[in-house]
Amino acid sequence: MADFCPECDNLLRKKNENGKIYLVCKCGFQKELEQNSEKLNSSIQKKKIDLEKNLIIISEEDKVSVNLKTKKNCPKCGFTEAETWQVQIRGADEPMTHFFKCLKCKYTWREN
């Protein structure tokens, strides 16, 4: 949660000095945090656990492709299926660049 300076409305930054934690502002305002470190650490730990519960890790193999599949020979491994998509790389008056990605070895190449 962000705190703001009551004097100038700037964002207060944390500062650790002599084992105490302060919220300080550029204008000189300073406020000591009333929470002790155990309470602060338990709050941080709880937030971390909540985030980990909702975290989904997706590996490269698990990604779902939205690109079209086509019959195209891979120049690297010779496999006959590839994903395909188009990107406008040059000016609008130039043709689109056609990209392919082999479904077996994941090699990517392009054709103009």
C-alpha positions as CSV (number, residue, x, y, z in Angstrom):
1,M,0.0,0.0,0.0
2,A,1.4,3.4,-0.9
3,D,1.5,6.2,1.5
4,F,1.6,9.9,0.6
5,C,3.1,12.9,2.4
6,P,0.5,14.9,4.3
7,E,2.4,18.1,3.6
8,C,3.2,18.0,-0.2
9,D,1.3,14.9,-1.4
10,N,4.4,13.2,-2.8
11,L,5.0,9.4,-2.5
12,L,6.6,8.4,0.8
13,R,9.7,6.1,0.5
14,K,10.9,3.5,3.0
15,K,14.2,4.2,4.7
16,N,15.9,1.9,7.2
17,E,18.0,3.8,9.7
18,N,19.4,2.4,13.0
19,G,17.2,-0.7,12.8
20,K,14.0,1.4,12.5
21,I,11.9,1.8,9.4
22,Y,10.8,5.3,8.4
23,L,8.6,6.7,5.6
24,V,10.4,9.8,4.3
25,C,9.6,12.5,1.7
26,K,11.7,14.8,-0.3
27,C,10.2,17.8,1.5
28,G,11.7,16.6,4.8
29,F,8.6,14.9,6.3
30,Q,9.4,11.7,8.2
31,K,7.2,9.2,9.9
32,E,8.3,6.1,11.8
33,L,6.4,2.9,10.9
34,E,4.5,1.6,13.9
35,Q,4.5,-2.0,12.7
36,N,7.2,-4.2,14.2
37,S,9.3,-6.3,11.9
38,E,7.6,-9.6,12.9
39,K,4.2,-8.3,11.9
40,L,5.6,-6.8,8.7
41,N,7.4,-10.0,7.8
42,S,4.3,-12.2,8.5
43,S,2.2,-9.9,6.3
44,I,4.8,-10.1,3.5
45,Q,4.9,-13.9,3.9
46,K,1.1,-14.2,3.7
47,K,1.1,-12.2,0.5
48,K,3.8,-14.3,-0.9
49,I,1.9,-17.5,-0.1
50,D,-1.3,-16.1,-1.6
51,L,0.6,-15.2,-4.8
52,E,2.1,-18.7,-5.1
53,K,-1.3,-20.3,-4.8
54,N,-2.5,-18.4,-7.9
55,L,0.8,-18.8,-9.8
56,I,0.7,-20.9,-13.0
57,I,4.0,-21.8,-14.5
58,I,3.9,-22.5,-18.3
59,S,6.8,-24.1,-19.9
60,E,7.7,-23.6,-23.6
61,E,6.2,-27.0,-24.5
62,D,2.9,-26.2,-22.7
63,K,2.2,-23.0,-24.6
64,V,-0.9,-23.2,-26.8
65,S,-0.4,-21.9,-30.3
66,V,-3.0,-19.7,-32.0
67,N,-1.2,-19.7,-35.3
68,L,-2.4,-21.7,-38.3
69,K,-0.7,-25.0,-39.2
70,T,0.4,-25.7,-42.8
71,K,2.3,-28.3,-44.8
72,K,5.7,-26.8,-45.2
73,N,9.1,-28.6,-45.2
74,C,11.5,-27.5,-42.4
75,P,14.8,-26.5,-43.9
76,K,16.6,-27.7,-40.7
77,C,15.0,-31.1,-39.9
78,G,12.8,-31.8,-43.0
79,F,9.6,-32.2,-40.9
80,T,6.5,-31.4,-43.1
81,E,4.3,-29.4,-40.7
82,A,4.8,-25.8,-39.5
83,E,2.9,-23.0,-37.8
84,T,2.5,-19.9,-40.0
85,W,1.9,-16.2,-39.5
86,Q,2.5,-12.9,-41.3
87,V,4.1,-9.6,-40.1
88,Q,4.3,-6.3,-41.8
89,I,8.0,-5.5,-41.4
90,R,8.6,-3.0,-44.1
91,G,6.5,-0.1,-45.4
92,A,2.8,-0.4,-46.1
93,D,3.4,-0.5,-49.8
94,E,5.7,-3.6,-49.4
95,P,4.3,-7.2,-49.1
96,M,3.9,-8.9,-45.7
97,T,6.7,-11.2,-44.5
98,H,5.5,-14.8,-44.0
99,F,7.0,-16.7,-41.0
100,F,7.1,-20.4,-40.3
101,K,7.9,-22.4,-37.2
102,C,8.6,-26.1,-37.4
103,L,6.3,-28.1,-35.1
104,K,9.1,-30.7,-34.4
105,C,12.4,-28.8,-33.9
106,K,10.9,-25.3,-33.3
107,Y,13.2,-23.8,-36.0
108,T,11.7,-20.5,-37.3
109,W,12.3,-19.2,-40.9
110,R,10.7,-16.6,-43.1
111,E,9.7,-16.0,-46.7
112,N,9.0,-12.6,-48.3
